[in-house]
């Protein structure tokens, strides 16, 4: 957990960036990301030095070369542990004129050939406007205990949360508690190969990693599983260089050494090398706008002919998954009931060719303040041979936060999220449905089959979905409870009205006599 003091320092730094002329929250995060990376490089160099001193052998791999750079500055001065002690103006000169050129040139050629993180530093630009601001940020980051994975991960998550609150760039960030719900529903395993084809800040991959740390500690006692966790499990695609840097750093600060977070326009490239590669897809892809046929991968058009990105991403998920692989993905409501040929065909594929497990309808305000679109979580398993028996539906009415633009918590922190620290009483369930979603999901093949269609969750047989033209909107199958109303015969109503009229007339006469 971050202390209030660290949160306050981050807020001060954030305000300083804005007053210094950097108003784009992504740029603020990016500059902080570079500095965190520089601190990480110094730690790696120190580890190599200590190893060389212990073994009495030369350093096997130097991060910072011996000698001086092209501007006659000793490479040793480019280390975090050196420049953090410099006076602000000198620090500013060293970082801007020596460290960043080093990152883009010598470092990449000598050290960064196989590192995901290093590759994303190829286009690193230093844009911190003043020496005083740089000194403030370096001082803050230097006081964060970087050997504590939870603290440095929380630090970065706190900063990423500011992207969402900034407005227009919030589309890059899915609410953390919604991500946690999707991860808990899919229960990642130590042998999974996980992919997010629209990875952004890598929130899904980070949360999957944290889930595995908590539930599968054996990973870090088994050399093969540990190697897979750090070098083969996590895959993220994005076509925004800034997001790749931010997402990669998020993974690094959460303790994943070398994830495959790479540049790729997921819908516009051939996926022949990726087809059937992943066992779990977790994603909230962008679903605004359309693409031209010419820019869209032909293998996706073979699954469904459309220009709509939300349908193309669903086709992509099916292409990426291994047989037996599973997915939890967010889609706009229109996917559930859209009447176009492409909409119907894709829903038919999910129901007939694959195993559609669940449709979880989310409340309309989940993505406020930057989007009010209604969405749902689709859970399905790729089988290529059908398997849909009954589809489980759940209508989430509250996720623990207000559904207006402010998105304020409705409960104390101990009662928020998928796995609250304190149990919820009945009236608190009305403010946070997420623990109930998870509990009922685990009973989807048991007691949930018996639930009434008037309940918050229920199951619908495949045959009924087929008969409804593969409509997957929850309201199509939900039954509304009508309150019983006493029906009064018309003659009795007329009699009552006549009595009222008589009383009114008598009252008027009495009033006249009194005034008389």
KOLGU-833525 format. One record per residue (C-alpha): x, y, z; residue number from 1. Coordinates in pm, 1 decimal, always signed. Example, Ala and Ser with C-alpha at 12.3 -4.5 7.8 and 13.67 -1.06 7.14 Angstrom:
          X          Y          Z     k
    +1230.0     -450.0     +780.0     1
    +1367.0     -106.0     +714.0     2
This chain:
          X          Y          Z     k
       +0.0       +0.0       +0.0     1
     +119.3     +352.0      -78.3     2
     +150.4     +582.2     +218.2     3
      -37.9     +908.6     +222.1     4
     +298.1    +1087.6     +208.7     5
     +399.3     +919.7     -118.4     6
      +54.8     +988.3     -271.1     7
      +91.5    +1352.2     -170.4     8
     +438.4    +1370.7     -327.8     9
     +310.7    +1219.0     -651.6    10
      +26.2    +1470.9     -661.0    11
     +277.0    +1753.6     -609.2    12
     +496.7    +1625.1     -892.3    13
     +191.2    +1586.4    -1116.1    14
      +86.8    +1945.2    -1050.2    15
     +442.3    +2060.7    -1118.4    16
     +441.1    +1888.7    -1457.9    17
     +114.2    +2058.2    -1549.2    18
     +227.1    +2402.7    -1433.8    19
     +556.0    +2341.8    -1618.8    20
     +373.2    +2307.3    -1949.1    21
     +322.4    +1930.7    -1985.1    22
      -54.8    +1889.7    -1983.8    23
      -81.2    +1547.7    -2149.4    24
      -99.5    +1285.8    -1870.9    25
      +51.1    +1022.0    -2100.7    26
     +358.8    +1239.5    -2149.5    27
     +392.4    +1284.7    -1772.8    28
     +378.3     +907.3    -1721.2    29
     +621.9     +854.7    -2008.3    30
     +884.9    +1087.8    -1859.7    31
     +852.3     +919.2    -1520.9    32
     +880.8     +581.6    -1698.5    33
    +1216.2     +681.8    -1848.0    34
    +1348.3     +780.2    -1506.8    35
    +1229.2     +455.2    -1349.1    36
    +1406.5     +268.9    -1629.0    37
    +1729.5     +460.1    -1560.7    38
    +1711.4     +367.1    -1194.2    39
    +1654.8       +3.0    -1295.0    40
    +1963.6      +11.9    -1522.6    41
    +2178.1     +142.4    -1238.2    42
    +2053.0     -141.1    -1014.6    43
    +2140.5     -398.0    -1282.2    44
    +2488.2     -248.6    -1322.4    45
    +2538.0     -257.3     -944.7    46
    +2436.8     -624.6     -934.0    47
    +2697.5     -703.4    -1202.3    48
    +2962.0     -508.2    -1008.2    49
    +2885.8     -696.6     -687.9    50
    +2900.8    -1029.1     -871.9    51
    +3238.6     -940.0    -1022.7    52
    +3371.5     -837.9     -682.5    53
    +3256.2    -1166.6     -526.5    54
    +3398.8    -1386.7     -800.5    55
    +3712.3    -1174.2     -855.7    56
    +3637.3    -1181.0    -1228.9    57
    +3571.8     -900.8    -1479.6    58
    +3210.5     -787.8    -1524.7    59
    +3032.6    -1013.0    -1777.4    60
    +2792.3     -748.6    -1902.2    61
    +2827.0     -379.1    -1837.9    62
    +2525.3     -152.7    -1870.4    63
    +2739.8     +160.1    -1862.8    64
    +3067.3     +125.3    -2057.7    65
    +3404.3     +228.1    -1925.6    66
    +3554.1     +554.7    -2042.7    67
    +3372.8     +865.0    -2170.4    68
    +3092.4     +931.3    -2417.8    69
    +3114.0    +1131.8    -2741.1    70
    +3085.0    +1457.8    -2541.9    71
    +3368.8    +1360.7    -2307.0    72
    +3141.1    +1286.7    -2012.5    73
    +3235.9     +975.8    -1810.7    74
    +2974.0     +702.2    -1855.4    75
    +2977.6     +656.8    -1477.8    76
    +2810.1    +1000.3    -1449.2    77
    +2512.7     +865.9    -1645.7    78
    +2417.7     +631.1    -1362.4    79
    +2122.2     +713.6    -1139.2    80
    +2332.6     +673.9     -825.1    81
    +2567.2     +947.4     -956.0    82
    +2346.1    +1210.1    -1116.0    83
    +2086.0    +1202.5     -834.7    84
    +2343.7    +1379.2     -610.8    85
    +2422.5    +1651.6     -864.5    86
    +2304.6    +2010.9     -842.4    87
    +1978.6    +2057.4    -1038.3    88
    +2130.7    +2235.9    -1340.9    89
    +2412.7    +1986.5    -1381.8    90
    +2169.2    +1694.9    -1339.3    91
    +1947.0    +1847.3    -1608.6    92
    +2240.2    +1876.3    -1849.4    93
    +2360.4    +1521.4    -1784.2    94
    +2017.8    +1361.4    -1826.0    95
    +1914.4    +1565.1    -2131.8    96
    +2243.1    +1583.1    -2322.0    97
    +2411.7    +1257.7    -2221.2    98
    +2177.3     +997.5    -2069.8    99
    +1901.2    +1009.3    -2332.0   100
    +2138.2    +1001.3    -2632.6   101
    +2306.4     +704.7    -2461.8   102
    +1970.3     +523.4    -2427.8   103
    +1898.0     +566.4    -2798.9   104
    +2241.4     +462.1    -2925.8   105
    +2520.2     +285.6    -2735.4   106
    +2290.4     +118.4    -2484.8   107
    +2068.0      -39.0    -2750.0   108
    +2359.4     -170.7    -2950.2   109
    +2557.6     -307.4    -2654.1   110
    +2299.2     -418.5    -2397.8   111
    +1943.8     -391.2    -2518.7   112
    +1934.4     -631.0    -2810.1   113
    +1715.9     -890.0    -2635.8   114
    +1525.5     -674.2    -2390.0   115
    +1163.6     -573.8    -2445.0   116
    +1216.0     -268.7    -2226.9   117
    +1529.0     -150.9    -2404.3   118
    +1367.1     -174.3    -2746.5   119
    +1090.2      +60.5    -2636.2   120
    +1353.3     +319.5    -2538.4   121
    +1469.5     +355.0    -2899.2   122
    +1261.1     +671.3    -2948.3   123
    +1299.3     +808.4    -2595.6   124
    +1265.9    +1187.7    -2577.5   125
    +1345.1    +1400.3    -2274.1   126
    +1078.9    +1669.4    -2233.2   127
    +1089.3    +1765.6    -1863.9   128
    +1093.8    +2145.9    -1893.1   129
    +1303.7    +2264.0    -1596.0   130
    +1598.9    +2153.0    -1379.1   131
    +1392.0    +2210.6    -1064.0   132
    +1116.2    +1973.0    -1179.9   133
    +1366.7    +1703.7    -1278.2   134
    +1532.5    +1728.8     -935.3   135
    +1192.9    +1696.0     -762.9   136
    +1095.2    +1387.1     -962.6   137
    +1431.1    +1216.6     -916.2   138
    +1415.6    +1280.8     -542.1   139
    +1063.1    +1132.7     -518.3   140
    +1147.7     +819.0     -717.2   141
    +1470.8     +770.3     -523.7   142
    +1273.6     +739.3     -199.2   143
    +1042.3     +467.0     -329.6   144
    +1163.4     +124.7     -206.8   145
    +1218.9      -37.1     -547.1   146
    +1303.1     -373.4     -393.2   147
     +942.1     -387.3     -272.3   148
     +739.7     -508.1     -572.0   149
     +407.0     -417.4     -415.9   150
     +508.7      -59.9     -339.7   151
     +659.5      +19.4     -677.8   152
     +368.5     -153.3     -852.2   153
     +118.9      +46.8     -647.4   154
     +311.8     +365.5     -724.1   155
     +279.3     +309.3    -1095.9   156
      -84.6     +201.2    -1070.9   157
     -162.2     +519.6     -878.3   158
       -5.4     +727.5    -1154.5   159
     -186.4     +530.6    -1423.6   160
     -511.4     +603.6    -1243.9   161
     -449.3     +969.2    -1323.1   162
     -476.2     +889.5    -1694.2   163
     -839.4     +790.8    -1645.4   164
     -922.2    +1095.5    -1434.7   165
     -768.5    +1321.0    -1698.9   166
    -1054.8    +1261.5    -1941.0   167
     -977.9    +1214.5    -2307.7   168
     -697.7     +963.1    -2259.5   169
     -896.4     +746.9    -2020.1   170
     -986.5     +503.5    -2295.8   171
     -649.4     +341.9    -2236.7   172
     -749.0     +220.6    -1894.5   173
    -1012.3      -33.9    -1793.6   174
    -1122.6       +1.5    -1427.7   175
     -897.3     -217.8    -1217.4   176
    -1183.5     -392.3    -1036.1   177
    -1340.5     -493.7    -1369.5   178
    -1005.4     -636.7    -1480.5   179
     -978.2     -826.8    -1150.9   180
    -1326.4     -970.5    -1203.0   181
    -1233.7    -1100.5    -1550.0   182
     -909.0    -1252.3    -1423.8   183
    -1086.0    -1421.9    -1131.9   184
    -1349.8    -1561.2    -1369.5   185
    -1084.8    -1719.0    -1595.3   186
     -842.3    -1832.2    -1320.1   187
     -505.2    -1822.1    -1501.8   188
     -279.8    -2124.3    -1449.0   189
     +102.1    -2151.2    -1436.6   190
     +115.4    -2302.5    -1786.4   191
     -113.4    -2051.9    -1957.8   192
       +9.6    -1836.9    -2244.8   193
     -180.6    -1510.5    -2203.8   194
     -246.2    -1246.0    -2467.3   195
     -404.1     -900.2    -2475.1   196
     -413.3     -781.7    -2838.1   197
     -500.2     -423.9    -2731.3   198
     -274.7     -408.4    -2427.2   199
     -248.0      -33.8    -2352.5   200
     -101.9       -4.5    -2002.6   201
      -98.0     -388.1    -1969.1   202
     -354.8     -388.8    -1688.0   203
     -490.6     -732.8    -1780.0   204
     -143.5     -888.5    -1800.5   205
      -31.6     -728.0    -1472.5   206
     -343.6     -847.3    -1289.5   207
     -306.9    -1199.7    -1429.4   208
      +52.4    -1201.7    -1301.7   209
      -57.0    -1086.8     -956.2   210
     -328.6    -1356.1     -949.7   211
      -68.4    -1623.2    -1026.7   212
     +167.6    -1493.1     -755.9   213
     -112.0    -1519.7     -502.0   214
     -266.5    -1852.8     -604.6   215
      +29.3    -2044.7     -753.1   216
     +338.6    -1978.3     -545.8   217
     +486.7    -2300.8     -675.7   218
     +579.4    -2110.4     -993.4   219
     +878.6    -1953.9     -821.7   220
    +1007.4    -2283.0     -683.4   221
    +1002.6    -2461.7    -1019.7   222
    +1275.1    -2342.0    -1263.2   223
    +1069.5    -2425.0    -1576.3   224
     +754.0    -2254.5    -1451.2   225
     +955.6    -1953.9    -1336.1   226
    +1124.4    -1924.9    -1675.6   227
     +785.8    -1946.3    -1847.2   228
     +639.1    -1679.7    -1616.1   229
     +916.1    -1431.0    -1688.4   230
     +984.1    -1501.3    -2056.0   231
     +697.2    -1687.7    -2222.8   232
     +363.1    -1629.4    -2051.6   233
     +269.3    -1266.6    -2118.9   234
     +203.7    -1115.6    -2460.8   235
      +67.5     -769.6    -2534.2   236
      +16.1     -589.8    -2865.4   237
      -26.6     -218.1    -2924.7   238
      +53.2      +23.7    -3206.2   239
     +123.4     +327.9    -2986.9   240
     +489.2     +360.6    -2886.7   241
     +403.9     +557.3    -2572.5   242
     +163.3     +290.5    -2453.6   243
     +420.3      +18.0    -2523.1   244
     +673.3     +196.1    -2300.8   245
     +418.4     +254.9    -2026.0   246
     +280.2      -99.2    -2043.9   247
     +626.9     -254.2    -2041.7   248
     +729.0      -52.2    -1737.3   249
     +406.9     -154.5    -1561.7   250
     +502.8     -517.8    -1615.2   251
     +861.0     -460.4    -1500.3   252
     +752.4     -285.5    -1180.2   253
     +516.8     -576.4    -1108.9   254
     +805.3     -820.1    -1131.6   255
     +786.9     -968.7    -1484.8   256
    +1136.2     -969.5    -1632.8   257
    +1078.3     -996.8    -2007.1   258
     +718.6     -997.3    -2133.6   259
     +652.6     -982.0    -2506.8   260
     +492.9     -637.5    -2525.0   261
     +540.2     -553.3    -2890.6   262
     +433.8     -316.8    -3165.7   263
     +151.1     -462.4    -3369.9   264
     -167.2     -329.8    -3527.7   265
     -370.8     -632.5    -3429.5   266
     -636.9     -594.6    -3697.6   267
     -412.5     -494.4    -3984.7   268
     -143.7     -761.4    -3989.7   269
     -118.5    -1122.9    -4089.5   270
     -150.5    -1350.7    -3786.5   271
       -5.6    -1665.6    -3936.9   272
     +265.6    -1677.0    -3670.1   273
      +18.5    -1612.3    -3390.5   274
     -270.4    -1837.7    -3487.7   275
     -356.7    -2089.2    -3216.9   276
      -71.1    -1970.6    -2994.7   277
     -252.2    -1859.8    -2678.0   278
     -449.3    -2040.1    -2409.4   279
     -607.3    -1728.9    -2255.0   280
     -714.9    -1396.6    -2407.2   281
     -807.0    -1107.0    -2177.5   282
     -899.2     -781.6    -2348.6   283
    -1102.1     -464.1    -2369.4   284
    -1034.3     -370.4    -2731.4   285
    -1119.5      -31.1    -2882.9   286
    -1460.4      -55.6    -3045.2   287
    -1514.2     +290.5    -3183.3   288
    -1497.8     +340.2    -3557.6   289
    -1449.4     +121.4    -3861.2   290
    -1164.9       +1.7    -4078.1   291
    -1124.5      -15.6    -4453.4   292
    -1114.6     -364.0    -4600.3   293
     -771.3     -288.6    -4748.2   294
     -625.1     -223.7    -4402.6   295
     -778.3     -529.4    -4239.8   296
     -611.2     -868.3    -4214.2   297
     -757.5    -1101.9    -4474.2   298
     -765.7    -1398.1    -4235.6   299
    -1007.3    -1207.1    -4012.4   300
    -1232.5    -1124.1    -4305.2   301
    -1254.7    -1496.2    -4372.9   302
    -1419.0    -1541.8    -4032.7   303
    -1658.1    -1247.4    -4062.8   304
    -1691.2     -988.3    -4339.5   305
    -1725.6     -652.8    -4167.3   306
    -1559.0     -317.3    -4110.4   307
    -1668.1     -294.4    -3745.9   308
    -1372.0     -316.5    -3509.1   309
    -1564.9     -488.7    -3227.6   310
    -1656.1     -779.6    -3455.5   311
    -1309.4     -798.9    -3608.4   312
    -1152.2     -818.6    -3262.4   313
    -1381.3    -1108.4    -3170.3   314
    -1273.1    -1282.7    -3489.4   315
     -911.2    -1210.4    -3392.5   316
     -957.6    -1366.1    -3048.0   317
    -1085.7    -1685.4    -3208.1   318
     -787.6    -1685.6    -3443.3   319
     -533.5    -1634.8    -3164.0   320
     -669.1    -1896.6    -2923.1   321
     -557.4    -2256.6    -2912.8   322
     -830.7    -2517.2    -2919.0   323
     -933.4    -2544.8    -2555.5   324
     -824.1    -2186.3    -2491.8   325
    -1059.6    -1946.2    -2319.7   326
    -1137.0    -1577.5    -2334.6   327
    -1290.5    -1302.4    -2121.9   328
    -1341.1     -989.2    -2330.4   329
    -1543.5     -669.2    -2311.7   330
    -1773.3     -588.0    -2602.6   331
    -2031.8     -313.4    -2664.6   332
    -2396.6     -409.1    -2617.8   333
    -2456.3     -389.6    -2992.0   334
    -2261.3     -711.3    -3039.4   335
    -2529.0     -888.5    -2836.3   336
    -2826.3     -792.1    -3051.4   337
    -2699.1     -624.0    -3370.5   338
    -2910.4     -723.0    -3669.0   339
    -2651.8     -708.4    -3948.1   340
    -2543.5    -1027.7    -4120.5   341
    -2195.1     -999.1    -3966.4   342
    -2335.8     -958.1    -3612.1   343
    -2560.2    -1261.8    -3645.8   344
    -2291.2    -1474.2    -3809.0   345
    -2037.9    -1406.1    -3534.9   346
    -2287.1    -1484.2    -3257.0   347
    -2378.8    -1803.8    -3439.1   348
    -2010.3    -1901.6    -3453.6   349
    -1975.3    -1849.4    -3077.3   350
    -2286.5    -2052.3    -2996.5   351
    -2262.6    -2329.8    -3258.7   352
    -1889.0    -2373.4    -3327.8   353
    -1743.4    -2276.8    -2988.7   354
    -1859.7    -2298.0    -2627.2   355
    -2019.9    -1973.5    -2515.7   356
    -2000.0    -1978.7    -2136.9   357
    -2144.1    -1650.1    -2015.2   358
    -2273.5    -1301.8    -2089.1   359
    -2222.7    -1056.3    -1801.3   360
    -2399.0     -726.2    -1862.0   361
    -2218.2     -427.1    -1708.2   362
    -2388.4     -105.1    -1596.6   363
    -2371.9     +186.9    -1838.6   364
    -2153.7     +406.8    -1617.2   365
    -1858.1     +168.8    -1572.8   366
    -1637.0     +360.8    -1816.5   367
    -1737.2     +711.2    -1714.1   368
    -1632.0     +990.5    -1716.0   369
    -1491.0     +934.8    -2064.4   370
    -1748.9     +694.8    -2211.2   371
    -2108.1     +610.4    -2127.9   372
    -2137.0     +314.8    -2363.9   373
    -2317.0       +3.3    -2239.9   374
    -2100.0     -306.1    -2244.8   375
    -2088.0     -672.9    -2151.4   376
    -1821.4     -930.0    -2067.9   377
    -1824.5    -1232.2    -2296.8   378
    -1669.6    -1555.4    -2169.3   379
    -1614.1    -1836.1    -2417.9   380
    -1395.4    -2138.9    -2486.7   381
    -1257.9    -2220.6    -2831.0   382
    -1353.3    -2579.0    -2920.2   383
    -1412.8    -2570.3    -3299.4   384
    -1670.7    -2843.2    -3227.9   385
    -1945.7    -2665.9    -3035.0   386
    -2024.6    -2745.4    -2675.0   387
    -2262.7    -2464.8    -2583.2   388
    -2526.5    -2620.6    -2360.7   389
    -2661.9    -2340.0    -2146.1   390
    -2540.9    -1980.3    -2140.2   391
    -2513.2    -1810.3    -1801.2   392
    -2638.2    -1449.2    -1784.0   393
    -2574.5    -1199.4    -1503.8   394
    -2688.0     -837.1    -1487.0   395
    -2441.5     -627.4    -1287.3   396
    -2635.4     -333.6    -1146.9   397
    -2360.1     -187.9     -925.6   398
    -1980.9     -228.4     -924.4   399
    -1903.1      -48.3     -599.1   400
    -1864.5     +300.9     -744.2   401
    -2119.5     +566.2     -841.1   402
    -2220.3     +542.2    -1206.2   403
    -2195.1     +915.0    -1273.7   404
    -1894.8    +1109.7    -1401.4   405
    -1744.0    +1134.3    -1052.3   406
    -1723.9     +754.7     -997.2   407
    -1701.9     +787.8     -619.6   408
    -1673.1     +472.1     -401.7   409
    -2007.1     +371.3     -246.2   410
    -1852.7     +155.5      +27.5   411
    -1541.9     +156.4     +243.0   412
    -1223.1      +27.6      +78.1   413
    -1248.7     -301.8     +269.1   414
    -1581.5     -377.6      +98.0   415
    -1491.5     -290.8     -261.2   416
    -1375.6     -514.7     -544.9   417
    -1422.5     -879.4     -630.3   418
    -1276.1    -1017.5     -307.6   419
    -1348.6     -760.1      -34.7   420
    -1158.6     -790.5     +291.3   421
    -1484.8     -768.0     +485.8   422
    -1804.6     -958.7     +396.0   423
    -2098.1     -762.8     +254.8   424
    -2440.8     -759.6     +414.8   425
    -2750.4     -782.2     +194.2   426
    -2805.2     -409.5     +154.1   427
    -2438.1     -362.5      +58.4   428
    -2475.3     -612.4     -224.9   429
    -2692.8     -347.7     -394.7   430
    -2382.2     -126.8     -408.9   431
    -2126.9     -391.5     -510.8   432
    -2239.6     -696.2     -710.9   433
    -1890.8     -819.4     -802.1   434
    -1838.2    -1075.7     -520.1   435
    -2181.7    -1218.0     -603.9   436
    -2089.7    -1246.9     -973.2   437
    -1790.5    -1462.9     -883.3   438
    -1984.6    -1675.4     -632.2   439
    -2269.8    -1746.4     -874.3   440
    -2030.5    -1809.5    -1166.5   441
    -1881.2    -2097.3     -971.0   442
    -2231.7    -2249.6     -945.7   443
    -2320.9    -2200.7    -1314.2   444
    -2339.0    -2576.1    -1376.5   445
    -2523.9    -2640.6    -1052.3   446
    -2772.5    -2433.6     -856.7   447
    -2766.8    -2151.5    -1110.8   448
    -2949.5    -2378.3    -1357.6   449
    -3253.1    -2366.9    -1128.7   450
    -3275.1    -1990.7    -1089.4   451
    -3584.8    -1806.4    -1205.8   452
    -3559.5    -1571.0    -1502.7   453
    -3663.0    -1290.3    -1267.2   454
    -3335.9    -1327.0    -1072.6   455
    -3019.7    -1123.6    -1124.9   456
    -2856.1    -1427.4    -1287.4   457
    -2997.7    -1725.6    -1472.8   458
    -2917.9    -1981.7    -1743.1   459
    -3067.1    -2000.2    -2091.5   460
    -3062.5    -2325.5    -2294.5   461
    -2888.1    -2315.9    -2629.8   462
    -3208.7    -2416.4    -2812.4   463
    -3384.7    -2101.9    -2690.3   464
    -3096.3    -1882.7    -2803.7   465
    -3101.2    -2045.0    -3147.4   466
    -3476.4    -1989.9    -3170.7   467
    -3421.5    -1620.8    -3086.3   468
    -3185.0    -1579.9    -3383.5   469
    -2874.8    -1599.8    -3159.7   470
    -2978.0    -1285.1    -2975.9   471
    -2752.9    -1259.5    -2666.2   472
    -2906.0     -954.0    -2499.2   473
    -2996.7    -1030.6    -2140.6   474
    -3327.3     -843.5    -2161.4   475
    -3444.1    -1080.9    -2432.9   476
    -3461.8    -1362.8    -2177.3   477
    -3512.9    -1185.7    -1844.1   478
    -3863.1    -1192.1    -1697.1   479
    -3989.9     -884.5    -1516.6   480
    -4176.9     -919.1    -1187.9   481
    -4507.9     -734.1    -1206.8   482
    -4657.0     -610.1     -881.3   483
    -5004.6     -742.9     -810.2   484
    -5270.4     -473.7     -837.8   485
    -5620.9     -507.2     -692.3   486
    -5869.2     -465.6     -976.9   487
    -6183.3     -272.2     -871.3   488
    -6499.2     -323.1    -1080.2   489
    -6601.0      -13.4    -1283.9   490
    -6941.0       +9.3    -1109.0   491
    -6769.4      +34.9     -771.0   492
    -6536.5     +308.0     -898.3   493
    -6832.0     +512.1    -1029.0   494
    -7012.3     +473.6     -696.9   495
    -6706.6     +596.4     -506.8   496
    -6671.8     +897.7     -735.6   497
    -7041.3     +985.3     -682.5   498
    -6992.9     +977.7     -304.0   499
    -6692.5    +1209.1     -331.6   500
    -6888.4    +1452.8     -547.7   501
    -7179.1    +1457.3     -296.7   502
    -6939.1    +1536.8      -11.5   503
    -6779.5    +1818.2     -208.6   504
    -7118.3    +1974.6     -288.0   505
    -7229.7    +1949.2      +77.0   506
    -6903.9    +2108.6     +183.2   507
    -6963.7    +2400.9      -50.9   508
    -7315.2    +2457.3      +93.5   509
    -7182.0    +2452.9     +448.3   510
    -6914.9    +2704.2     +351.2   511
    -7176.4    +2941.6     +200.6   512
    -7386.3    +2927.9     +519.1   513
    -7082.5    +3013.7     +729.6   514
    -7002.3    +3311.3     +508.0   515
    -7369.3    +3399.7     +487.9   516
